[in-house]
Amino acid sequence: MSGAAGSRPTLKHVGTGVLAALREAIASGLLRTPVDRASLVGLGIRHQVETIEHALAGHKAAACLAILDVALAERENRRPAPELVWTGPDVPVGTARDTAVVLRSLFEGAQESVLLAGYSFDHAEDVLAPLYGAMQSRRVDARFFIDIPQIERRASADAHLTRYFSEFLAESWPFGEPRPRLFYDKRALAPGPPYCSLHAKCVVVDSAKAFVSSANFTQRGQERNIEVGVLIEDPSFASYLAGQWLGLIDARIVGEYTKHKLDPP
């Protein structure tokens, strides 16, 4: 690849774990250089393959290792510490950030994607309005993984999904288009016992920032309860967390509700 090194794509948004795995594979000889798309995919790398290929293209092993060492060293030096996020009464020595403020900042700053998992929602139009603005102005792709009630015996799965998601869109997403893609645990379509819940509460923004919290997307969870969470600005961790959810789609453990695209509430 010709041109100055400074014109090459950077590895800024490639996860730290991916960079470390690349370095180990090249150093051990498992990944031959110069690297190409096929060899990266063969190593199990699925995201940002083009960026990695261009950043390392044409280089021999020693040069690739040097590039990766610099990227990893910079990542280690610049990685922000996890931040405590809190809902509830403040204490004199508290240094935690407010849950509602953190969520608003994450949604307003989203550039490409938001992945959200939630168990309970109410008054969510206030919480989710900044995300709707980002989807409108920057075409941010949003995916919601939402808990649905376990179906009752002899109930229609289609009617069950339509009823619940129509209510969710009417109450928690009254903005209209663009809408997030909606996913649910398919196991909830089998009458219990056993029972299951999608109880996680987390947000991943641009595969770079991850927020994991005990707080539901409710007025109580955002304003009145005592809730605790953590904000982690680490592309490696954020990518792995997002990958857990996307893996559920690939494994067909979760399904996507799509009827609202044709028949909005």
Long-range contacts (C-beta under 8 A, 24 or more apart in sequence): 1-54, 1-57, 1-58, 8-54, 8-55, 9-50, 9-51, 9-54, 9-55, 10-51, 10-55, 11-51, 11-52, 11-55, 11-67, 11-68, 11-71, 13-48, 13-51, 13-206, 13-207, 13-208, 13-235, 14-48, 14-51, 14-52, 14-71, 14-235, 15-47, 15-207, 15-235, 15-236, 15-238, 15-239, 15-240, 16-72, 16-75, 16-79, 16-234, 16-235, 16-236, 17-236, 17-239, 17-240, 18-45, 18-47, 18-48, 18-52, 18-236, 18-239, 19-68, 19-71, 19-72, 19-75, 20-72, 21-45, 22-52, 22-64, 22-68, 23-65, 23-68, 23-69, 23-72, 26-61, 26-64, 26-65, 26-68, 27-61, 27-65, 33-59, 33-60, 33-61, 33-64, 34-58, 34-59, 34-60, 35-64, 47-207, 47-239, 79-233, 79-234, 80-233, 80-234, 82-230, 82-231, 82-232, 83-230, 83-231, 83-232, 84-228, 84-229, 84-230, 85-211, 85-213, 85-228, 85-229, 85-230, 85-231, 86-227, 86-228, 86-229, 87-215, 87-221, 87-222, 87-223, 87-224, 87-225, 87-226, 87-227, 87-228, 88-224, 88-225, 88-226, 88-227, 89-226, 97-231, 99-213, 99-215, 99-221, 99-222, 99-227, 99-229, 100-127, 100-222, 100-223, 102-211, 102-229, 102-231, 103-127, 103-130, 103-203, 103-211, 103-222, 104-130, 106-203, 106-205, 106-209, 106-211, 107-131, 107-133, 107-134, 107-205, 108-133, 108-134, 109-134, 109-205, 110-134, 110-138, 110-140, 110-205, 110-206, 111-138, 111-140, 111-206, 112-138, 112-140, 112-141, 112-206, 113-140, 113-141, 113-142, 113-143, 113-204, 113-205, 113-206, 113-207, 114-140, 114-141, 114-142, 114-143, 114-180, 114-203, 114-204, 114-205, 114-206, 115-142, 115-143, 115-145, 115-203, 115-204, 115-242, 115-245, 115-246, 116-142, 116-143, 116-144, 116-145, 116-180, 116-202, 116-203, 116-217, 117-144, 117-145, 117-146, 117-198, 117-200, 117-201, 117-202, 117-203, 117-245, 118-144, 118-145, 118-146, 118-147, 118-200, 118-201, 118-216, 118-217, 119-147, 119-197, 119-198, 119-199, 119-200, 119-201, 119-216, 120-147, 120-216, 120-217, 120-218, 120-221, 121-146, 121-168, 121-171, 121-172, 121-216, 121-217, 121-218, 122-171, 122-172, 122-217, 122-218, 122-219, 123-218, 123-219, 124-171, 124-172, 124-173, 124-217, 124-218, 125-171, 125-172, 125-173, 125-174, 125-175, 126-219, 127-217, 127-222, 128-172, 128-173, 128-217, 129-175, 131-180, 132-173, 132-175, 132-178, 135-178, 135-180, 136-178, 139-178, 141-181, 142-178, 142-180, 142-181, 143-180, 143-181, 143-183, 143-245, 144-180, 144-181, 144-182, 144-183, 145-183, 145-184, 145-198, 145-200, 145-245, 145-248, 145-254, 146-182, 146-183, 146-184, 146-198, 147-184, 147-185, 147-188, 147-197, 147-198, 147-199, 148-184, 148-185, 148-188, 148-198, 149-188, 150-188, 150-190, 150-191, 150-192, 150-195, 150-196, 151-188, 151-189, 151-190, 151-191, 152-191, 153-191, 155-191, 157-189, 158-259, 160-189, 161-189, 161-257, 161-259, 162-259, 165-257, 165-259, 165-260, 166-260, 166-265, 167-265, 169-260, 169-264, 169-265, 170-265, 172-217, 176-264, 179-260, 179-261, 181-256, 182-256, 182-257, 182-260, 183-248, 183-249, 183-254, 183-255, 183-256, 183-257, 184-254, 184-255, 184-257, 185-253, 185-254, 186-252, 186-253, 186-254, 186-255, 187-253, 201-229, 202-241, 204-238, 204-241, 204-242, 204-245, 205-238, 206-238, 207-235, 207-238, 207-239, 207-242, 208-233, 208-235, 208-238, 209-233, 209-238, 210-234, 210-237, 210-238, 210-241, 210-242, 212-241
